């Protein structure tokens, strides 16, 4: 079994295999994975700071409304 041809078709990597070196015996198509950047998760300190800011905002609104 040898690789007869390998190419990219759209978002697929296509490999054509041959038993005799001339004709294609079978084809394997695999999806090309696109790396998606992973956004960093907020730290406990970030969450605490956001909670504090939200609380201060709500207290200020309550004081304005009376």
C-alpha positions in Angstrom: 0.0 0.0 0.0 1.5 3.3 -1.1 0.3 6.9 -1.1 -0.5 7.7 -4.7 -1.6 11.3 -4.2 -2.3 13.8 -1.4 -4.0 17.1 -1.7 -6.3 19.6 0.0 -9.9 19.9 -1.1 -11.9 22.7 0.6 -11.4 22.0 4.4 -10.5 18.3 3.8 -7.1 16.6 3.5 -7.5 13.9 0.8 -5.1 11.0 0.6 -5.4 8.5 -2.3 -3.8 5.1 -1.7 -2.8 2.5 -4.3 -2.0 -1.2 -4.2 -0.3 -1.3 -7.5 1.2 2.2 -7.7 -1.0 3.2 -10.6 -4.7 3.0 -9.8 -6.4 4.4 -6.7 -7.6 1.6 -4.4 -9.2 3.8 -1.7 -9.4 7.4 -0.6 -9.2 8.8 2.9 -10.6 12.3 3.7 -10.0 14.0 7.0 -11.2 17.3 8.2 -8.5 20.0 8.6 -8.9 21.3 12.2 -8.9 25.1 12.5 -7.3 26.3 15.8 -9.7 28.4 17.7 -8.0 30.6 20.3 -9.1 29.9 23.8 -9.9 33.0 25.8 -8.5 33.0 29.3 -10.9 32.3 32.1 -11.4 35.2 34.6 -9.6 34.7 37.9 -11.3 34.7 41.3 -9.9 38.2 41.8 -11.4 39.4 38.5 -14.8 38.0 39.5 -14.6 39.5 43.0 -13.7 42.9 41.4 -16.6 42.7 39.0 -19.0 41.8 41.8 -17.8 44.7 43.9 -18.2 47.1 41.0 -21.7 45.8 40.3 -22.6 46.2 44.0 -21.3 49.7 44.2 -23.2 50.6 41.0 -26.5 49.3 42.5 -25.9 51.1 45.7 -25.3 54.3 43.9 -28.5 53.9 41.8 -30.5 53.2 45.0 -29.1 56.3 46.6 -30.0 58.4 43.5 -33.5 57.1 43.4 -33.9 57.8 47.1 
